[in-house]
Amino acid sequence: MMVSRYLYLFVFILGIISAVSFVSGQITCNPDLEACGTPITNAGYGAVQLCENCFICGLQDGVCPEDFASNETETIINRTIVLMRTDNTRINVYNEPVIYNSGNLACAEISGDCQEIEELDGNNWVSSSVTCSNPTPTGEYTALRAVCQNVPKTAGCYNCPDPDCRTTVRGVLFNNVSGEGVATALIVFRASNPNSNQEFQVQTDAEGAYQITDAARGYFNYTCLKAHYEPYEGQTLLIRNENIVDCPMRPAACKEDPQCSMESVAGQDICRSICEGESGCVFDQEIEVERMDQDNITVNASTLCDGRVAGSRITVARHNETHVTTIQCCTGIKTFVERPQLQISGNVSDLITRDYVRILDDDQVTAKIIVYKTD
């Protein structure tokens, strides 16, 4: 037990040092290990070996594998970016926007060389006229980030967020018509990898701004929510140090017909759980469903239909050999639809199924393609 204690003390000290520069370690200590349910590869899953112990991404063990590097270097763009300054052109809600005074200094933070500078144009990063050696502009200027090369190869956890790898993310949820911040709105981050349980959320202040100083790094899907606004969704890669995630919120009223829906940019009526209680909407319904040869189950109409076309149907269970039970979105009406049970005889192998969601006669349907081998 004494050996184990000294090991963790040693690792903790290395972690402090790595806040400024990477510490050497063996990056992939066992290719057969699994992180977030997927074998470790060079595509974002990783591990580091320290004192003959392996620490893999996705596990809370007191070690952030990304803080350790091998003697190799890499130039994968989406893993070698460092935020230089935040945006204060629209709403002055960011304190001390300048983080690094040049691109060269920003890349030096991760022991790399500056390749180019990018600036934030709306929600997209584009090439900037600022060079790596230029002083970071002050005053009214957009967000900037440095793209670095020759960075030491680290155990990347961006596809499998590690609870020990932390960062800061901040931004503004704003009305995309007036430009004003949206107060008391909610932004929810969920790891893009479905096998990861990393999730966090925060509410905006009176100016529509938010900040999370202890967020996990990696790929995350995010959703911005506020009553009387259409939900905004996106994906982002949260890197070490600082991150910006803004949400342009489109004003949208909950409709009376069909109830529980908002009109999308494309003109479709979309079921929205945030319409609960608006214009007579009763969306959060618990519905009991009978299943063939199984116990009854209870489903929630709001959970199933949020974000789907109003009036479309979702299959929730097989009622008998010829019919399935469906829920009509926005109304919660339970219906029986004729759909004979597919019977496949013989020894089936190499079974592959694919679902494709399409709009047919203003109804959202799922086309299922099944490919298999049989004797």
C-alpha positions as CSV (number, residue, x, y, z in Angstrom):
1,M,0.0,0.0,0.0
2,M,2.9,2.4,0.7
3,V,4.1,2.0,-2.9
4,S,0.7,2.9,-4.2
5,R,0.6,6.1,-2.1
6,Y,4.0,7.3,-3.3
7,L,3.0,6.6,-6.9
8,Y,0.0,8.9,-6.7
9,L,2.0,11.6,-4.9
10,F,4.5,11.4,-7.8
11,V,1.8,11.6,-10.4
12,F,0.2,14.6,-8.7
13,I,3.4,16.6,-8.8
14,L,3.8,15.8,-12.5
15,G,0.3,17.1,-13.1
16,I,1.2,20.4,-11.6
17,I,4.3,20.8,-13.7
18,S,2.3,19.9,-16.9
19,A,0.1,22.9,-16.4
20,V,2.8,24.9,-18.2
21,S,4.6,22.3,-20.2
22,F,4.1,18.6,-21.0
23,V,5.8,15.9,-19.1
24,S,7.2,12.8,-20.9
25,G,5.4,9.5,-20.6
26,Q,4.6,6.4,-22.7
27,I,1.5,7.4,-24.6
28,T,-0.3,4.2,-25.6
29,C,0.5,1.7,-22.9
30,N,-1.9,-1.0,-24.0
31,P,-3.8,-1.0,-27.4
32,D,-6.3,-3.5,-26.1
33,L,-7.5,-1.2,-23.3
34,E,-11.0,0.3,-23.8
35,A,-11.9,3.9,-23.2
36,C,-15.6,5.0,-23.3
37,G,-16.4,1.6,-24.8
38,T,-14.1,1.9,-27.8
39,P,-10.5,0.5,-28.2
40,I,-7.8,3.0,-27.9
41,T,-6.6,4.4,-31.2
42,N,-4.8,7.4,-32.5
43,A,-8.1,9.0,-33.4
44,G,-8.6,10.6,-30.0
45,Y,-8.6,7.8,-27.4
46,G,-5.5,7.4,-25.4
47,A,-3.6,6.5,-22.3
48,V,-0.3,7.2,-20.6
49,Q,2.0,4.9,-18.7
50,L,3.6,6.2,-15.5
51,C,5.6,4.2,-13.2
52,E,4.4,1.0,-14.8
53,N,0.8,2.0,-14.3
54,C,-1.6,2.8,-17.1
55,F,-4.0,5.7,-16.9
56,I,-6.6,5.8,-19.7
57,C,-8.9,8.5,-20.9
58,G,-12.4,8.5,-19.5
59,L,-11.6,7.3,-16.0
60,Q,-11.4,9.4,-12.9
61,D,-8.0,8.4,-11.5
62,G,-6.4,11.7,-10.6
63,V,-4.4,11.8,-13.8
64,C,-5.1,13.7,-17.0
65,P,-3.5,11.7,-19.8
66,E,-3.4,14.8,-22.1
67,D,-0.9,16.5,-19.8
68,F,1.7,14.0,-20.8
69,A,3.6,13.7,-24.1
70,S,6.1,11.4,-25.8
71,N,9.2,12.5,-27.8
72,E,7.1,12.4,-31.0
73,T,5.3,15.4,-32.5
74,E,2.1,15.8,-34.4
75,T,0.3,18.5,-36.5
76,I,-3.4,17.5,-36.2
77,I,-5.1,20.9,-36.5
78,N,-8.1,20.3,-34.3
79,R,-5.9,19.2,-31.5
80,T,-3.3,22.0,-31.7
81,I,-5.3,25.2,-31.2
82,V,-4.9,27.7,-28.3
83,L,-7.3,30.5,-27.7
84,M,-5.5,33.9,-27.7
85,R,-8.4,36.3,-26.9
86,T,-12.1,36.3,-26.4
87,D,-14.7,38.3,-28.3
88,N,-16.0,41.6,-27.0
89,T,-17.3,43.1,-30.3
90,R,-21.0,42.4,-29.6
91,I,-21.5,42.6,-25.8
92,N,-18.8,43.6,-23.4
93,V,-19.2,40.7,-21.0
94,Y,-15.7,39.2,-21.2
95,N,-13.2,40.3,-18.6
96,E,-9.6,40.7,-19.7
97,P,-10.2,39.3,-23.2
98,V,-6.4,39.0,-24.1
99,I,-5.1,35.7,-22.8
100,Y,-1.8,35.5,-24.8
101,N,0.0,38.6,-26.3
102,S,0.9,36.8,-29.5
103,G,0.4,33.5,-31.4
104,N,4.0,32.5,-30.7
105,L,3.4,32.8,-26.9
106,A,0.1,30.9,-27.2
107,C,1.7,28.0,-29.0
108,A,4.6,28.0,-26.6
109,E,2.1,27.1,-23.9
110,I,1.8,23.6,-25.5
111,S,5.5,23.4,-26.5
112,G,4.6,24.0,-30.2
113,D,5.3,26.5,-33.0
114,C,2.7,29.0,-34.3
115,Q,1.5,28.2,-37.8
116,E,-1.2,30.8,-38.4
117,I,-3.9,32.8,-36.6
118,E,-7.7,32.3,-37.0
119,E,-10.5,34.7,-36.0
120,L,-14.1,34.0,-35.1
121,D,-16.5,35.0,-37.9
122,G,-20.0,34.4,-36.5
123,N,-19.7,30.8,-35.3
124,N,-16.9,29.8,-37.8
125,W,-13.2,30.2,-37.5
126,V,-11.5,31.7,-40.5
127,S,-7.9,32.9,-41.4
128,S,-6.9,36.2,-39.8
129,S,-4.6,39.0,-41.1
130,V,-2.9,38.9,-37.7
131,T,0.4,37.0,-37.8
132,C,2.0,34.8,-35.3
133,S,4.4,37.5,-34.2
134,N,2.0,40.4,-34.1
135,P,0.9,41.7,-30.7
136,T,-2.6,40.5,-29.9
137,P,-5.0,43.4,-30.8
138,T,-6.8,45.1,-27.9
139,G,-10.0,47.1,-27.9
140,E,-12.9,46.2,-30.1
141,Y,-11.8,43.0,-31.8
142,T,-13.1,39.5,-32.5
143,A,-11.9,36.3,-30.8
144,L,-8.5,34.9,-32.0
145,R,-6.9,31.5,-31.7
146,A,-3.4,30.3,-32.7
147,V,-3.0,27.1,-34.8
148,C,0.1,25.4,-33.7
149,Q,2.4,22.7,-35.3
150,N,5.3,20.5,-34.1
151,V,3.4,19.9,-30.9
152,P,4.5,17.0,-28.7
153,K,2.2,14.0,-29.2
154,T,-0.1,13.6,-26.2
155,A,-2.6,11.0,-25.1
156,G,-5.6,12.8,-26.7
157,C,-8.9,12.4,-24.8
158,Y,-11.0,14.6,-27.0
159,N,-13.3,11.7,-28.2
160,C,-13.4,10.3,-24.7
161,P,-13.5,13.2,-22.2
162,D,-11.5,12.5,-19.1
163,P,-12.9,13.8,-15.8
164,D,-9.4,14.8,-14.7
165,C,-8.8,17.0,-17.8
166,R,-10.4,20.4,-17.0
167,T,-10.7,23.7,-18.9
168,T,-12.7,26.9,-19.0
169,V,-15.6,27.7,-21.4
170,R,-17.5,30.9,-21.6
171,G,-19.8,32.7,-24.0
172,V,-23.0,34.6,-24.7
173,L,-26.5,33.5,-25.5
174,F,-27.9,36.3,-27.6
175,N,-31.0,37.3,-29.6
176,N,-30.0,36.9,-33.2
177,V,-32.4,39.7,-34.3
178,S,-31.6,42.4,-31.7
179,G,-28.2,41.3,-30.6
180,E,-29.1,41.6,-27.0
181,G,-28.1,39.0,-24.5
182,V,-30.7,36.4,-23.4
183,A,-30.8,36.4,-19.6
184,T,-31.5,33.2,-17.5
185,A,-31.1,31.0,-20.5
186,L,-29.7,27.5,-20.1
187,I,-26.7,25.9,-22.0
188,V,-26.2,22.2,-21.6
189,F,-23.0,20.3,-22.6
190,R,-23.1,16.6,-23.2
191,A,-20.1,14.5,-24.4
192,S,-20.5,13.6,-28.1
193,N,-19.4,10.1,-27.4
194,P,-22.6,8.3,-26.2
195,N,-20.5,6.0,-24.0
196,S,-19.2,8.9,-21.9
197,N,-21.3,10.3,-19.0
198,Q,-19.6,13.7,-19.0
199,E,-22.3,16.4,-18.8
200,F,-22.6,19.9,-17.3
201,Q,-24.8,23.0,-17.6
202,V,-25.0,26.6,-16.5
203,Q,-27.5,29.5,-16.6
204,T,-26.7,32.9,-18.2
205,D,-26.6,36.1,-16.2
206,A,-28.5,39.3,-16.7
207,E,-26.4,40.1,-19.8
208,G,-26.7,36.7,-21.4
209,A,-23.2,35.7,-20.5
210,Y,-22.0,32.5,-18.7
211,Q,-18.7,31.0,-17.6
212,I,-17.7,27.5,-16.5
213,T,-14.2,27.3,-15.0
214,D,-14.1,23.6,-14.4
215,A,-15.4,22.0,-17.6
216,A,-14.2,18.7,-19.1
217,R,-12.2,18.8,-22.3
218,G,-13.1,17.0,-25.5
219,Y,-15.9,16.9,-28.1
220,F,-19.3,18.0,-26.7
221,N,-22.7,18.5,-28.1
222,Y,-24.4,21.6,-26.6
223,T,-28.0,22.8,-26.5
224,C,-29.1,26.4,-25.6
225,L,-32.6,26.7,-24.2
226,K,-34.9,29.6,-23.3
227,A,-38.7,30.0,-23.3
228,H,-39.9,31.9,-26.4
229,Y,-36.7,31.0,-28.3
230,E,-36.1,28.2,-30.7
231,P,-33.5,25.8,-29.1
232,Y,-30.0,26.2,-30.6
233,E,-27.8,23.1,-30.9
234,G,-24.1,22.6,-32.0
235,Q,-20.9,20.7,-31.4
236,T,-17.6,22.0,-30.1
237,L,-14.2,20.8,-29.2
238,L,-13.2,22.1,-25.7
239,I,-9.4,22.4,-25.5
240,R,-7.1,23.2,-22.6
241,N,-7.0,26.7,-21.2
242,E,-9.9,28.8,-22.7
243,N,-12.9,28.2,-25.0
244,I,-15.7,30.3,-26.5
245,V,-19.2,28.9,-27.2
246,D,-21.9,31.4,-28.2
247,C,-25.5,30.7,-29.1
248,P,-27.5,32.9,-31.5
249,M,-31.0,32.4,-30.2
250,R,-33.9,32.8,-32.7
251,P,-37.1,34.3,-31.1
252,A,-40.0,31.9,-31.7
253,A,-43.4,31.7,-30.0
254,C,-45.1,28.5,-29.0
255,K,-47.9,28.0,-31.5
256,E,-51.6,27.4,-30.6
257,D,-52.0,25.2,-33.7
258,P,-50.4,22.8,-33.5
259,Q,-49.9,23.1,-29.8
260,C,-46.5,22.4,-28.2
261,S,-44.7,23.4,-31.4
262,M,-42.5,26.2,-32.8
263,E,-42.0,27.1,-36.4
264,S,-38.4,26.3,-37.6
265,V,-36.3,28.4,-40.0
266,A,-37.4,25.9,-42.7
267,G,-41.1,26.6,-41.9
268,Q,-41.8,23.3,-40.3
269,D,-43.8,22.9,-37.0
270,I,-41.4,21.3,-34.6
271,C,-42.4,19.8,-31.2
272,R,-40.6,21.6,-28.4
273,S,-40.7,20.5,-24.7
274,I,-40.0,24.1,-23.6
275,C,-43.6,24.9,-24.8
276,E,-45.0,23.0,-21.8
277,G,-47.8,25.1,-20.3
278,E,-47.7,27.6,-23.2
279,S,-50.9,28.2,-25.2
280,G,-52.6,25.2,-23.6
281,C,-49.7,22.8,-24.3
282,V,-49.6,19.6,-22.3
283,F,-46.6,17.9,-23.6
284,D,-45.0,16.2,-20.6
285,Q,-47.3,13.2,-20.6
286,E,-46.7,9.8,-19.2
287,I,-48.4,7.2,-21.5
288,E,-48.9,3.5,-20.7
289,V,-48.2,1.2,-23.6
290,E,-49.1,-2.5,-23.9
291,R,-46.5,-4.8,-25.4
292,M,-46.9,-8.2,-27.1
293,D,-45.8,-11.0,-24.7
294,Q,-44.2,-8.5,-22.3
295,D,-45.2,-6.3,-19.4
296,N,-46.7,-2.8,-20.1
297,I,-44.3,0.1,-20.2
298,T,-44.7,3.8,-19.5
299,V,-43.2,6.3,-22.0
300,N,-42.9,10.1,-21.9
301,A,-44.3,11.9,-25.0
302,S,-42.0,15.0,-24.4
303,T,-38.8,12.9,-24.2
304,L,-39.7,11.0,-27.3
305,C,-40.9,13.8,-29.5
306,D,-38.8,16.8,-28.6
307,G,-37.4,18.2,-31.8
308,R,-39.5,16.1,-34.1
309,V,-42.1,17.3,-36.7
310,A,-45.5,18.0,-35.2
311,G,-48.0,15.2,-36.1
312,S,-45.3,12.6,-36.9
313,R,-45.5,9.3,-35.2
314,I,-42.9,7.3,-33.2
315,T,-43.1,3.6,-32.7
316,V,-42.8,2.7,-29.1
317,A,-43.8,-1.0,-28.9
318,R,-45.2,-3.9,-30.9
319,H,-48.8,-4.4,-29.9
320,N,-49.3,-7.7,-31.7
321,E,-48.1,-9.6,-34.7
322,T,-49.8,-7.2,-37.1
323,H,-49.8,-3.8,-35.4
324,V,-47.4,-1.5,-33.5
325,T,-48.2,1.2,-31.0
326,T,-47.2,4.7,-32.0
327,I,-47.3,8.1,-30.3
328,Q,-48.3,11.1,-32.3
329,C,-45.8,14.0,-31.6
330,C,-47.0,17.2,-30.0
331,T,-50.5,15.6,-29.2
332,G,-49.3,12.5,-27.3
333,I,-52.2,10.5,-29.0
334,K,-51.6,6.8,-28.9
335,T,-52.5,5.0,-32.1
336,F,-52.2,1.5,-33.6
337,V,-50.6,1.2,-37.0
338,E,-50.6,-1.9,-39.2
339,R,-47.1,-3.1,-39.5
340,P,-46.7,-6.9,-39.9
341,Q,-43.8,-8.4,-37.9
342,L,-40.8,-9.2,-40.1
343,Q,-40.0,-12.9,-40.1
344,I,-36.5,-14.1,-41.1
345,S,-36.0,-17.8,-41.2
346,G,-32.8,-19.9,-41.4
347,N,-29.4,-19.1,-39.9
348,V,-28.8,-15.3,-40.1
349,S,-25.4,-13.8,-40.2
350,D,-23.7,-10.5,-41.0
351,L,-26.9,-8.6,-40.0
352,I,-26.6,-4.9,-40.7
353,T,-29.5,-2.4,-40.1
354,R,-29.6,1.3,-40.9
355,D,-32.3,3.8,-40.0
356,Y,-32.9,7.0,-42.1
357,V,-35.3,9.7,-41.0
358,R,-37.1,11.4,-43.9
359,I,-40.2,13.6,-44.4
360,L,-43.0,12.0,-46.3
361,D,-46.2,13.9,-46.9
362,D,-45.3,16.4,-44.2
363,D,-44.8,13.4,-41.8
364,Q,-41.5,12.4,-40.3
365,V,-40.9,8.7,-41.1
366,T,-38.0,6.2,-40.5
367,A,-36.9,4.1,-43.4
368,K,-35.2,0.9,-42.2
369,I,-32.7,-0.9,-44.4
370,I,-31.8,-4.5,-43.4
371,V,-29.0,-6.5,-45.0
372,Y,-28.2,-10.0,-43.9
373,K,-27.0,-13.4,-45.0
374,T,-29.0,-16.6,-44.5
375,D,-28.6,-20.3,-45.3
